[in-house]
Amino acid sequence: MYINFWYPVILGEELKEEPVKVRMLGQNFVVFRDSEGKPNTLHDICIHRGASLSEGSVKKDCIQCPYHGWQFDGKGICQKIPSLGKDAKVPKRAKIDAYPTEEKYGIVFAFLGDLPESQRPPIMPIEELEDDEGWRPNYLTYEAKINYERSIENGLDAAHNEFVHPTHGHEGEDDDYKVNELKFEDSRFGVAKKWGFGFWHPFKSPASKKEGPQLKEASEERWAGSGIVGPNQMWTYIVFNEKSEFRQYMFECPVEENHVKIFLVNMRKMMLDPAMDKPIADRCMVVAQQDIDVLEKVEPSFTPVSNTKEFLVPADEPCIKYRKLLSGWEKKGWKINSDAVSEASGKIAYAIPSPLRKKQKGWVIDKIPLN
């Protein structure tokens, strides 16, 4: 798991008046809206006596601790310590980590790290939602007991569809099956290549017999593309023909090392009738479960420390490129040392470092150990 990236926190419609506890990167956070509806994401541990802030309430645009009533604003600065008296000055050291938070595409995102704004990677854009004419979305969230890196690699794996998703191909019965040439691009959406890449490839599958006339008329040869932005954001395009296309955007949030929550925005260019929302969503979840059933049994559950510990072939090049990016971010010191965190569980509280730590000293809670 890595700091210094944007992670999906909660669907916007699920964040209402009450604060919500969210588990991300093995740590607890509290997310709440202020009086203007702006979402805020803070470390969940009160620096006073360790209470869970998410069990408290929102008071005057602050999260109020349920234990002794300390109040922290959306920037993590303590505004009130009741035991000191009404007019007492709050010490400068009374602060907790607060994280840049944005609400886009119906999802609340938090930047979990300490990079200044000018150096942060982007949130993967969904251009079809910004200009939705001719497109209709489905929003889905689901969880799985799998490592999120394995999940991302699965989405970058052009060879698994033929065998894991029977309706995507010939159910593994085509003797002439192969993965066609992968054509790479540095990125999409104007995203710098240091944050990701993409690829395209033609594939053959029988025209659908169930999904409506547009797909029945689809050519046997189709195009698919996939790619990443950061370690946890992935796009996949499936082009049947000029009028029929799916575009999927997956924002993955590791809850723990082997537990992921996935936010999927499925855009479609056909079957736009709202009555098709549920059938499309149900079909997406069938496909997702097919992946989960395989990934839950993969060994090791983590991506191997060396590519030599798996026998890789040309179709695995996207996974190799992804691992190279992960290695680069680890060299920057952004990878969480989960073993050290686990060993300290119940003894030491840690926090993901926030941008304010670059500007101010005197933090009560230690920064999470990093590799």
C-alpha positions in Angstrom: 0.0 0.0 0.0 1.3 3.5 -0.9 0.8 7.0 0.4 0.7 10.1 -1.9 -2.2 9.0 -4.1 -5.9 9.8 -4.3 -8.2 7.1 -2.8 -12.0 6.8 -3.0 -13.5 7.2 0.4 -17.3 7.0 0.1 -20.1 7.6 -2.4 -21.2 11.2 -2.1 -24.8 10.2 -1.6 -23.8 8.0 1.4 -22.2 10.9 3.2 -25.0 12.9 4.9 -25.2 14.8 8.2 -23.4 12.2 10.5 -19.7 11.5 10.4 -18.6 8.2 9.0 -15.6 6.0 9.8 -13.7 4.7 6.8 -10.9 2.2 6.9 -8.2 2.9 4.3 -4.5 1.7 4.0 -4.9 -0.1 7.3 -5.8 3.0 9.2 -9.1 4.6 10.4 -10.4 7.9 9.1 -13.4 10.1 9.8 -15.2 11.8 6.9 -17.9 14.4 7.5 -19.6 17.4 5.7 -19.4 20.9 7.0 -22.3 23.4 7.0 -21.7 24.1 3.3 -21.7 20.5 2.4 -18.0 20.3 1.8 -16.6 16.8 2.7 -13.6 16.6 5.0 -11.3 13.6 5.8 -9.3 13.5 9.0 -7.3 10.9 10.9 -9.8 9.2 13.2 -7.8 9.1 16.5 -8.2 12.0 18.9 -4.7 13.1 20.1 -6.0 13.6 23.7 -6.9 10.1 24.9 -7.2 8.1 21.7 -10.9 8.1 21.2 -12.5 7.4 17.8 -13.6 10.8 16.4 -16.1 9.1 14.0 -18.1 8.1 17.0 -18.6 11.8 17.8 -20.7 14.4 16.1 -20.4 17.5 13.9 -20.5 20.8 15.8 -19.9 24.2 14.1 -18.1 22.7 11.1 -15.9 20.6 13.5 -15.8 17.0 14.4 -16.4 16.7 18.2 -14.7 13.9 20.1 -17.2 11.7 21.9 -14.9 11.3 24.9 -14.0 14.8 26.1 -15.6 17.1 23.5 -12.5 18.3 21.8 -13.4 19.9 18.4 -11.2 19.7 15.3 -12.0 21.6 12.1 -11.7 20.4 8.5 -8.0 21.3 8.5 -7.3 19.2 11.6 -6.8 22.1 13.9 -8.3 21.9 17.4 -10.7 24.7 18.0 -12.0 23.9 21.4 -10.8 22.0 24.5 -13.8 22.2 27.0 -11.8 21.2 30.1 -9.6 24.3 29.7 -12.6 26.6 29.9 -14.6 28.7 27.5 -12.0 31.4 26.6 -8.8 29.3 26.9 -6.3 29.5 24.2 -5.9 26.2 22.4 -2.2 25.0 22.2 -0.7 24.9 18.6 0.3 21.3 19.1 -3.4 20.3 19.3 -3.9 19.2 15.7 -4.5 16.0 13.8 -3.8 15.0 10.2 -6.3 16.3 7.7 -6.2 15.3 4.0 -7.1 17.1 0.8 -10.6 16.0 -0.1 -12.6 16.4 -3.4 -16.0 15.2 -4.5 -16.0 14.3 -8.1 -18.1 11.9 -10.3 -20.3 11.1 -7.3 -17.4 9.9 -5.2 -15.6 11.5 -2.3 -11.8 11.2 -2.8 -9.0 11.9 -0.3 -5.4 12.4 -1.0 -3.6 10.3 1.6 -0.1 11.7 1.7 2.0 14.7 2.3 2.9 15.9 -1.2 2.2 19.6 -2.0 -0.6 20.2 -4.4 1.6 20.9 -7.4 3.3 17.5 -7.1 0.2 15.3 -6.6 -1.0 12.8 -9.2 -4.5 13.4 -10.7 -7.8 11.8 -10.0 -8.5 9.7 -13.1 -11.1 11.8 -15.1 -14.4 10.5 -16.4 -14.9 12.6 -19.4 -18.3 11.0 -20.2 -19.8 12.3 -16.9 -18.6 15.8 -17.7 -20.3 15.7 -21.1 -22.9 12.9 -20.6 -24.8 13.2 -23.9 -25.1 9.8 -25.4 -23.7 8.0 -22.2 -25.4 6.6 -19.1 -23.6 5.6 -15.9 -23.9 2.8 -13.3 -22.3 3.2 -9.9 -21.3 0.1 -8.0 -19.3 -0.6 -4.9 -18.1 -3.9 -3.7 -15.5 -5.5 -1.4 -13.3 -8.5 -1.7 -10.7 -10.2 0.4 -7.9 -9.8 -2.2 -4.8 -7.7 -2.5 -5.6 -4.6 -4.6 -2.4 -4.9 -6.7 -3.6 -8.4 -7.8 -6.9 -6.8 -8.6 -5.4 -4.1 -10.8 -3.2 -6.6 -12.6 -6.2 -8.7 -13.3 -7.8 -5.7 -15.1 -4.6 -5.3 -17.1 -4.5 -9.0 -18.1 -5.8 -9.4 -21.6 -5.4 -13.2 -21.5 -7.8 -14.0 -18.6 -11.1 -13.0 -20.3 -11.2 -16.1 -22.5 -11.2 -18.4 -19.5 -12.6 -16.4 -16.5 -15.4 -14.7 -18.3 -17.0 -17.2 -20.7 -19.4 -14.6 -22.3 -16.4 -12.5 -23.3 -14.9 -15.0 -25.7 -15.3 -18.6 -26.9 -15.3 -20.2 -23.4 -11.7 -21.4 -23.9 -12.8 -23.7 -26.8 -11.2 -21.8 -29.7 -8.0 -23.7 -30.8 -6.8 -20.6 -32.7 -7.1 -18.3 -29.6 -4.2 -16.0 -28.8 -3.6 -12.6 -27.3 -3.0 -10.2 -30.2 -0.3 -7.6 -30.2 -0.6 -5.0 -27.4 -0.2 -1.5 -28.6 1.0 0.7 -25.7 0.4 4.4 -25.0 2.1 6.3 -22.3 -1.1 7.5 -20.8 -4.6 8.8 -21.4 -6.5 12.0 -20.4 -3.2 14.1 -20.5 -1.9 12.2 -17.5 1.9 12.3 -17.2 3.5 8.9 -18.0 5.1 8.8 -14.6 1.7 8.1 -13.2 0.5 5.4 -15.6 0.1 3.9 -19.0 -2.4 2.2 -21.3 -2.7 -0.3 -24.1 -5.0 -1.5 -26.8 -5.5 -4.8 -28.6 -8.0 -6.3 -31.0 -9.8 -9.4 -29.9 -12.3 -11.8 -31.3 -15.5 -13.0 -29.6 -18.8 -14.2 -30.9 -21.5 -11.5 -31.2 -23.9 -11.5 -28.3 -27.2 -13.4 -28.6 -28.7 -11.8 -25.5 -27.9 -8.2 -25.1 -29.9 -6.5 -27.9 -29.8 -5.7 -31.6 -26.8 -3.3 -31.4 -24.5 -6.0 -30.0 -25.9 -8.7 -32.3 -24.7 -6.6 -35.2 -21.3 -6.1 -33.7 -18.3 -7.2 -35.7 -16.5 -10.3 -34.6 -13.3 -8.4 -34.3 -13.5 -5.8 -31.5 -11.2 -3.5 -29.6 -10.4 -3.3 -25.9 -8.1 -1.0 -24.0 -7.1 -0.7 -20.5 -4.6 1.3 -18.3 -3.9 2.8 -15.0 -3.5 6.1 -13.2 -1.4 5.6 -10.0 -1.4 2.3 -8.2 -5.2 2.0 -7.7 -7.1 3.7 -10.6 -7.9 1.8 -13.8 -9.8 2.4 -16.9 -11.1 -0.3 -19.4 -12.8 0.4 -22.7 -14.6 -2.3 -24.7 -15.5 -1.2 -28.2 -18.0 -3.3 -30.0 -18.7 -0.8 -32.8 -19.1 2.9 -33.3 -22.4 3.0 -31.5 -21.8 0.3 -28.9 -19.2 0.7 -26.2 -18.6 0.2 -22.5 -16.1 2.4 -20.6 -15.4 1.4 -17.1 -13.5 3.4 -14.4 -12.4 1.5 -11.3 -11.1 3.4 -8.2 -9.7 0.9 -5.7 -9.1 1.5 -2.1 -7.1 -1.0 -0.1 -8.8 -1.4 3.3 -6.0 -3.7 4.4 -3.3 -5.5 2.5 -5.7 -8.3 1.5 -9.0 -6.5 1.6 -10.1 -4.0 -1.1 -13.1 -1.9 -1.7 -13.8 -1.1 -5.3 -15.8 1.9 -6.7 -16.8 1.1 -10.3 -18.3 3.7 -12.6 -19.6 1.8 -15.7 -20.4 4.1 -18.6 -22.4 2.7 -21.6 -23.1 4.0 -25.0 -26.0 1.7 -25.8 -29.1 0.4 -24.0 -29.6 3.9 -22.5 -33.1 3.2 -21.2 -33.0 3.7 -17.4 -34.8 0.3 -17.1 -31.5 -1.2 -18.2 -29.6 0.1 -15.2 -30.3 -2.9 -13.0 -29.6 -5.6 -15.6 -26.3 -3.9 -16.5 -25.4 -3.5 -12.9 -26.3 -7.1 -12.2 -24.2 -8.2 -15.2 -21.2 -6.1 -14.0 -21.4 -7.8 -10.6 -21.5 -11.3 -12.2 -18.3 -10.5 -14.0 -16.7 -9.0 -10.9 -17.5 -12.1 -8.9 -15.9 -14.3 -11.6 -12.7 -12.4 -11.0 -13.0 -12.5 -7.3 -13.5 -16.2 -7.3 -10.1 -16.7 -9.0 -8.2 -13.9 -7.2 -9.2 -15.1 -3.7 -7.3 -18.3 -4.3 -4.1 -16.9 -6.0 -0.8 -17.7 -4.2 1.0 -15.7 -3.1 -1.9 -13.3 -2.4 0.6 -10.4 -2.9 2.4 -9.6 -6.1 5.8 -11.5 -6.0 8.8 -9.6 -4.9 10.6 -10.7 -8.1 9.2 -11.3 -11.6 11.4 -14.4 -11.7 9.0 -16.0 -9.2 6.3 -16.2 -11.9 6.8 -17.5 -15.4 5.7 -14.4 -17.4 4.9 -14.3 -21.1 4.4 -11.3 -23.6 0.7 -11.0 -22.7 1.9 -10.1 -19.2 3.8 -7.0 -20.3 1.1 -4.6 -18.8 1.6 -6.3 -15.4 5.4 -6.0 -15.7 5.0 -2.2 -16.5 2.7 -1.8 -13.5 5.2 -3.5 -11.2 8.0 -1.2 -12.5 5.9 1.8 -11.5 5.2 0.4 -8.1 8.9 -0.2 -7.6 9.6 3.4 -8.5 7.1 4.7 -5.9 8.6 2.4 -3.3 12.0 3.8 -4.0 10.6 7.3 -3.3 9.7 6.0 0.2 5.9 5.9 -0.4 5.3 2.3 0.5 3.8 1.5 3.9 5.7 -0.9 6.0 2.8 -3.1 6.9 4.8 -5.6 8.9 6.0 -2.8 11.2 2.5 -1.5 11.5 1.2 -4.9 12.3 3.8 -5.5 15.0 2.9 -2.3 16.7 -0.9 -2.9 16.6 -2.5 -2.1 19.9 0.7 -0.5 21.2 1.5 2.4 18.9 -0.9 4.6 16.9 0.2 5.8 13.5 -1.1 8.3 11.0 -0.7 8.7 7.3 1.3 11.9 7.0 -0.7 14.9 5.7 0.6 17.9 3.7 0.6 20.1 6.9 3.5 17.9 8.3 5.8 19.5 5.7 5.1 22.9 7.2 4.6 22.4 10.9 6.4 20.3 13.6 5.1 19.1 16.9 2.8 16.2 15.9 1.5 14.0 18.7 0.9 10.8 16.6 3.8 9.3 14.8 4.0 9.1 11.1 3.3 5.6 9.7 6.5 3.6 9.0 7.4 3.6 5.3 9.8 1.5 3.3 
